[in-house]
Amino acid sequence: MTRIVYVTPFAHSRSGGAKMIFRHVETLCDLGFDAVVRRPAEAAPLTWFDHRAPVEGGSAPLGADDILVLPEDSTEALLQAAALPNRKVIFCQNPYALAGHGLADLPAELKVQYRTFMACGVGVAGMIARFFDYDLISVTPGFADERTFGPRPKEQIIACSPRRRRLEEKTIRYMFERLCPSAGAWRWIAMDTASEAEVADVMGRASVFLSLAKMEALGLTALEALASECLVAGFTGVGGREFASSVNGLWVEENDCEAAAHALVRAVALAEQGGGAAALMRHAAAQTATQWSHAAFAQALAAFWRDRMAVTA
């Protein structure tokens, strides 16, 4: 049986993209495919999310029929794999990394090794098609895991993940505290170092989520906030335009911190008032998240490997 080997050269990454690689392998195994995550041999076990994906060290032998799935953002991994005869797929979760380093940094004679792409969203697939040579691009969407993320009794909590926008988070919070009369009654929770379970708990209880997405290919954290039925305000991070609408959140132009502060005030006011307007936005958020579910992802993932790559489970 052909093995599907997802390569993760970054041993300590705490990104949604790293988590998604493990979810791919976990789901493929559940569907009957032979799949594994390949990590650096010295990498410590991951502790910030739970998974059931089989893992092997980077020095383990590869089979001639193994298909390598490479991340878009590691030039070194792409260089090393180019010398191997195995079939290769680039799993692109950040087209900016693909064009800013990663595949873009390979010499022309090696780029021809990489003409098969799996993209996490339609926007990502479109960017690949416009700027890279390819034989196949297939969309296997990211997902807000309905098995983990969902609403809980709401509290006066504003949740956020400011890892990529620390200055913006500080600026927006400063403005919010001067615009909102009840700002002192609200608790802020930043989730940068939280485990997946802790994030799910916080967002489940948070009435409001401040989206600080920046140059995201999709915007997984914002999707998880929608699945948790938070009132979402802030930036789409480019990729979030695929799911953001005027009914499921209070979205503003990229980098406009003042607009984000005003949107956050409106979200807090909706939460405090309760009633139909808040309920409608929470319902729209939940409906949006169902379009980006694990069930839909699993179906698309199986179709890619079975129908596009001719791998049998």
KEPA-408894 format. One line per field, with one value per residue (C-alpha): residue number from 1; residue in one letter; chain; y negated, x negated, z. Coordinates in Angstrom, 3 decimals, always signed. Layout:
<recs>
n = [NUM_...]
res = [A_...]
chain = [A_...]
py = [Y_...]
px = [X_...]
pz = [Z_...]
</recs>
This chain:
<recs>
n = [1_2_3_4_5_6_7_8_9_10_11_12_13_14_15_16_17_18_19_20_21_22_23_24_25_26_27_28_29_30_31_32_33_34_35_36_37_38_39_40_41_42_43_44_45_46_47_48_49_50_51_52_53_54_55_56_57_58_59_60_61_62_63_64_65_66_67_68_69_70_71_72_73_74_75_76_77_78_79_80_81_82_83_84_85_86_87_88_89_90_91_92_93_94_95_96_97_98_99_100_101_102_103_104_105_106_107_108_109_110_111_112_113_114_115_116_117_118_119_120_121_122_123_124_125_126_127_128_129_130_131_132_133_134_135_136_137_138_139_140_141_142_143_144_145_146_147_148_149_150_151_152_153_154_155_156_157_158_159_160_161_162_163_164_165_166_167_168_169_170_171_172_173_174_175_176_177_178_179_180_181_182_183_184_185_186_187_188_189_190_191_192_193_194_195_196_197_198_199_200_201_202_203_204_205_206_207_208_209_210_211_212_213_214_215_216_217_218_219_220_221_222_223_224_225_226_227_228_229_230_231_232_233_234_235_236_237_238_239_240_241_242_243_244_245_246_247_248_249_250_251_252_253_254_255_256_257_258_259_260_261_262_263_264_265_266_267_268_269_270_271_272_273_274_275_276_277_278_279_280_281_282_283_284_285_286_287_288_289_290_291_292_293_294_295_296_297_298_299_300_301_302_303_304_305_306_307_308_309_310_311_312_313]
res = [M_T_R_I_V_Y_V_T_P_F_A_H_S_R_S_G_G_A_K_M_I_F_R_H_V_E_T_L_C_D_L_G_F_D_A_V_V_R_R_P_A_E_A_A_P_L_T_W_F_D_H_R_A_P_V_E_G_G_S_A_P_L_G_A_D_D_I_L_V_L_P_E_D_S_T_E_A_L_L_Q_A_A_A_L_P_N_R_K_V_I_F_C_Q_N_P_Y_A_L_A_G_H_G_L_A_D_L_P_A_E_L_K_V_Q_Y_R_T_F_M_A_C_G_V_G_V_A_G_M_I_A_R_F_F_D_Y_D_L_I_S_V_T_P_G_F_A_D_E_R_T_F_G_P_R_P_K_E_Q_I_I_A_C_S_P_R_R_R_R_L_E_E_K_T_I_R_Y_M_F_E_R_L_C_P_S_A_G_A_W_R_W_I_A_M_D_T_A_S_E_A_E_V_A_D_V_M_G_R_A_S_V_F_L_S_L_A_K_M_E_A_L_G_L_T_A_L_E_A_L_A_S_E_C_L_V_A_G_F_T_G_V_G_G_R_E_F_A_S_S_V_N_G_L_W_V_E_E_N_D_C_E_A_A_A_H_A_L_V_R_A_V_A_L_A_E_Q_G_G_G_A_A_A_L_M_R_H_A_A_A_Q_T_A_T_Q_W_S_H_A_A_F_A_Q_A_L_A_A_F_W_R_D_R_M_A_V_T_A]
chain = [A_A_A_A_A_A_A_A_A_A_A_A_A_A_A_A_A_A_A_A_A_A_A_A_A_A_A_A_A_A_A_A_A_A_A_A_A_A_A_A_A_A_A_A_A_A_A_A_A_A_A_A_A_A_A_A_A_A_A_A_A_A_A_A_A_A_A_A_A_A_A_A_A_A_A_A_A_A_A_A_A_A_A_A_A_A_A_A_A_A_A_A_A_A_A_A_A_A_A_A_A_A_A_A_A_A_A_A_A_A_A_A_A_A_A_A_A_A_A_A_A_A_A_A_A_A_A_A_A_A_A_A_A_A_A_A_A_A_A_A_A_A_A_A_A_A_A_A_A_A_A_A_A_A_A_A_A_A_A_A_A_A_A_A_A_A_A_A_A_A_A_A_A_A_A_A_A_A_A_A_A_A_A_A_A_A_A_A_A_A_A_A_A_A_A_A_A_A_A_A_A_A_A_A_A_A_A_A_A_A_A_A_A_A_A_A_A_A_A_A_A_A_A_A_A_A_A_A_A_A_A_A_A_A_A_A_A_A_A_A_A_A_A_A_A_A_A_A_A_A_A_A_A_A_A_A_A_A_A_A_A_A_A_A_A_A_A_A_A_A_A_A_A_A_A_A_A_A_A_A_A_A_A_A_A_A_A_A_A_A_A_A_A_A_A_A_A_A_A_A_A_A_A_A_A_A_A_A_A_A_A_A_A]
py = [+0.000_-3.495_-5.514_-9.220_-10.936_-14.473_-16.155_-18.652_-20.055_-22.616_-20.721_-23.352_-25.202_-26.235_-27.267_-26.267_-25.026_-22.585_-21.312_-20.856_-18.557_-16.207_-16.433_-15.454_-12.347_-11.460_-11.715_-9.790_-6.932_-6.988_-6.718_-3.666_-5.273_-4.526_-7.927_-9.212_-12.473_-12.659_-14.907_-15.634_-12.719_-14.999_-16.734_-16.556_-15.277_-17.906_-18.873_-21.811_-19.694_-16.062_-13.872_-10.231_-10.554_-8.045_-9.731_-8.671_-10.257_-12.056_-9.396_-6.536_-4.906_-5.938_-3.489_-3.902_-4.278_-6.785_-10.113_-13.067_-15.970_-19.013_-22.310_-25.439_-27.373_-25.237_-25.794_-23.301_-20.503_-21.201_-21.152_-17.841_-16.174_-17.330_-14.811_-11.933_-9.954_-9.913_-11.644_-14.981_-17.282_-20.774_-21.363_-25.141_-26.814_-30.179_-31.428_-34.373_-31.963_-30.017_-33.172_-34.939_-31.997_-28.260_-27.166_-30.617_-30.274_-27.013_-27.118_-26.778_-23.262_-22.048_-23.881_-21.426_-18.731_-20.516_-20.801_-19.235_-21.397_-20.904_-24.266_-25.040_-27.421_-28.748_-31.991_-30.079_-27.903_-30.988_-32.584_-29.397_-29.247_-32.857_-32.742_-29.155_-26.464_-23.469_-20.272_-19.947_-22.242_-20.844_-22.560_-20.620_-23.173_-23.901_-23.423_-24.637_-21.363_-20.956_-18.059_-20.557_-24.072_-25.128_-27.626_-27.443_-29.741_-33.168_-35.484_-39.055_-37.945_-39.398_-36.722_-37.342_-35.838_-38.733_-36.751_-38.457_-41.835_-42.784_-46.492_-46.485_-44.612_-47.155_-50.067_-48.707_-47.943_-51.463_-52.980_-50.555_-51.463_-55.118_-54.506_-51.959_-53.084_-49.494_-48.501_-47.841_-45.119_-43.060_-40.574_-40.223_-36.816_-36.452_-32.862_-32.846_-30.163_-28.252_-24.636_-23.765_-22.579_-25.830_-27.882_-25.962_-26.593_-30.325_-30.898_-28.823_-31.167_-34.419_-36.670_-38.602_-37.716_-40.336_-39.003_-39.987_-37.885_-39.073_-37.761_-34.534_-32.085_-31.137_-32.392_-29.252_-31.018_-33.315_-30.300_-28.601_-31.764_-31.656_-27.990_-29.021_-31.602_-34.574_-38.018_-38.595_-42.003_-42.928_-41.949_-39.166_-38.738_-38.468_-34.758_-35.359_-37.131_-33.659_-33.378_-36.877_-38.653_-41.577_-39.209_-36.879_-39.531_-43.153_-43.131_-46.151_-47.094_-45.609_-47.578_-50.133_-49.925_-52.749_-51.051_-47.796_-49.554_-50.941_-47.510_-45.981_-48.541_-47.560_-43.872_-44.489_-46.556_-43.743_-41.236_-43.440_-44.120_-40.511_-40.063_-39.460_-41.275_-39.369_-36.080_-36.624_-37.269_-34.242_-32.089_-33.380_-32.651_-29.071_-28.567_-29.829_-27.461_-24.468_-25.155_-24.691_-21.538_-18.499_-16.377_-18.483_-18.485_-14.692_-14.256_-16.623_-15.053_-11.537_-12.746_-14.354_-11.270_-8.769_-10.600_-13.036_-11.071_-7.515_-6.272_-3.521_-3.183]
px = [+0.000_-1.239_-2.162_-1.356_-4.155_-3.566_-6.906_-7.089_-10.635_-9.796_-9.919_-8.463_-5.885_-2.714_-0.771_+2.605_+0.796_-1.283_+1.847_+3.597_+0.830_+1.496_+5.252_+4.711_+2.764_+5.136_+8.142_+6.459_+5.755_+9.374_+10.404_+8.197_+5.197_+1.631_+0.371_-2.269_-3.767_-7.543_-9.253_-12.854_-14.170_-15.131_-11.734_-9.975_-6.385_-3.742_-1.774_+0.376_+2.965_+4.034_+3.827_+3.866_+1.609_-1.253_-4.665_-8.094_-11.541_-13.194_-15.869_-13.408_-13.784_-11.371_-9.707_-9.950_-6.170_-5.859_-4.306_-5.900_-3.723_-5.952_-5.147_-5.275_-7.485_-10.637_-13.161_-15.508_-12.923_-11.999_-15.677_-16.286_-13.171_-13.901_-16.755_-14.397_-12.512_-9.273_-6.114_-5.701_-2.860_-3.183_-0.562_-0.132_+1.379_-0.324_-0.795_-2.846_-5.454_-5.335_-6.155_-8.303_-10.599_-9.891_-9.336_-10.172_-13.760_-14.474_-16.558_-14.532_-15.779_-14.381_-11.053_-9.934_-9.889_-6.929_-3.927_-1.248_+0.383_+2.966_+4.378_+6.259_+8.689_+9.905_+7.958_+4.733_+5.376_+5.963_+2.685_+0.759_+2.354_+1.429_-2.201_-3.501_-3.719_-1.549_+0.015_+2.588_+4.018_+6.709_+8.535_+8.664_+10.226_+9.165_+11.805_+13.095_+13.303_+16.894_+15.746_+13.815_+15.184_+18.687_+20.614_+20.791_+22.555_+21.259_+19.353_+18.062_+14.841_+13.057_+10.782_+7.972_+4.773_+2.354_-0.754_-1.039_+0.397_-0.861_-1.073_+2.413_+3.868_+2.395_+3.609_+7.129_+7.432_+6.311_+8.912_+11.623_+11.138_+11.751_+14.696_+16.645_+18.251_+18.427_+14.881_+13.866_+16.480_+14.899_+12.078_+9.463_+7.878_+4.977_+4.552_+1.106_-0.368_+2.837_+3.388_+6.136_+8.353_+7.778_+8.544_+11.783_+12.770_+11.998_+13.730_+16.692_+17.173_+16.131_+18.961_+16.663_+13.614_+11.212_+9.815_+6.168_+5.548_+2.680_+1.863_+3.690_+4.377_+7.654_+7.946_+8.452_+8.682_+11.457_+13.331_+13.014_+14.415_+17.391_+17.930_+17.896_+20.618_+18.537_+19.475_+16.431_+14.922_+11.696_+9.546_+10.072_+6.356_+7.017_+7.912_+10.861_+12.615_+13.704_+16.060_+16.468_+19.781_+21.723_+24.064_+21.543_+19.160_+18.115_+15.217_+13.029_+10.355_+6.929_+4.712_+7.420_+7.070_+9.511_+12.212_+11.452_+11.838_+15.239_+16.296_+15.255_+17.394_+20.360_+19.770_+19.658_+22.852_+24.600_+23.476_+24.645_+28.029_+28.665_+31.816_+32.376_+29.414_+26.843_+28.698_+28.824_+25.080_+24.286_+26.563_+24.887_+21.485_+22.467_+23.928_+20.713_+18.629_+20.699_+19.515_+15.938_+16.546_+14.372_+16.933_+16.634_+12.843_+12.667_+14.740_+12.511_+9.324_+10.402_+11.423_+8.014_+6.018_+8.397_+9.505_+6.660_+3.656_+4.979_+4.156_+6.397_+7.433]
pz = [+0.000_-0.855_+2.220_+2.544_+4.477_+5.772_+6.506_+9.401_+9.618_+12.313_+15.583_+17.916_+15.807_+17.676_+14.593_+13.235_+10.149_+12.176_+13.908_+10.576_+9.309_+12.217_+11.612_+7.969_+8.935_+11.763_+9.436_+6.614_+9.023_+10.179_+6.514_+5.994_+4.270_+5.329_+6.498_+8.912_+10.199_+9.714_+12.320_+13.282_+15.319_+18.218_+18.398_+21.748_+21.790_+21.123_+24.210_+23.114_+21.300_+21.399_+18.319_+17.242_+14.183_+13.861_+13.909_+12.641_+12.961_+10.104_+9.763_+9.213_+5.777_+3.053_+0.696_-3.069_-3.286_-0.432_-1.425_+0.359_+1.464_+2.000_+3.736_+1.592_+3.996_+4.328_+1.545_+3.213_+3.252_-0.370_-1.390_+0.362_-1.028_-4.585_-4.750_-3.947_-6.628_-4.605_-5.788_-4.045_-3.008_-1.550_+1.141_+0.971_+4.021_+3.468_-0.107_+1.142_+2.495_-0.764_-2.746_-0.134_+0.584_+0.424_-3.170_-4.550_-3.271_-5.095_-8.296_-11.475_-12.208_-8.869_-9.027_-11.715_-9.002_-7.406_-9.683_-7.457_-4.809_-2.085_-0.943_+2.274_+0.547_-2.770_-2.412_-1.821_-4.864_-6.992_-5.915_-6.697_-10.142_-10.905_-9.805_-10.024_-12.657_-11.843_-13.103_-10.310_-7.658_-5.377_-2.507_+0.745_+3.079_+6.607_+9.257_+12.594_+14.473_+15.610_+17.806_+19.955_+19.402_+20.348_+22.501_+26.289_+28.748_+27.765_+30.123_+29.852_+28.193_+25.155_+23.705_+21.232_+19.849_+19.294_+18.328_+14.916_+15.903_+19.372_+18.572_+17.049_+20.036_+22.457_+20.322_+19.902_+23.601_+24.523_+22.197_+23.321_+26.979_+26.131_+23.830_+25.874_+29.178_+30.449_+29.400_+33.001_+33.362_+30.583_+31.051_+28.294_+27.651_+25.193_+24.040_+22.411_+24.663_+25.379_+24.405_+21.944_+24.792_+26.672_+23.552_+23.038_+26.654_+26.509_+23.180_+24.245_+27.238_+25.529_+24.428_+22.074_+19.984_+18.623_+15.337_+14.898_+11.809_+9.614_+6.137_+6.895_+4.095_+5.754_+9.333_+11.405_+14.776_+13.565_+12.203_+15.585_+17.204_+14.827_+15.700_+19.374_+18.593_+19.681_+18.456_+16.225_+15.469_+13.705_+10.738_+8.206_+7.547_+3.770_+3.768_+6.074_+3.211_+2.103_+5.074_+6.556_+5.957_+7.350_+9.194_+10.879_+12.261_+12.524_+10.075_+9.255_+6.730_+7.320_+9.758_+10.628_+14.400_+15.103_+13.043_+14.881_+18.245_+17.230_+15.934_+19.259_+21.110_+18.932_+19.611_+23.360_+23.169_+21.283_+23.905_+26.762_+25.158_+24.203_+22.206_+18.534_+16.985_+19.020_+18.525_+14.763_+14.538_+16.697_+14.515_+11.345_+12.878_+13.686_+10.209_+8.623_+10.715_+9.594_+6.033_+7.302_+9.329_+9.927_+8.117_+4.944_+5.259_+5.579_+2.431_+0.434_+1.808_+0.826_-2.639_-3.217_-2.359_-3.945_-7.092_-7.830_-6.556_-7.200_-3.706_-2.361_+1.253]
</recs>
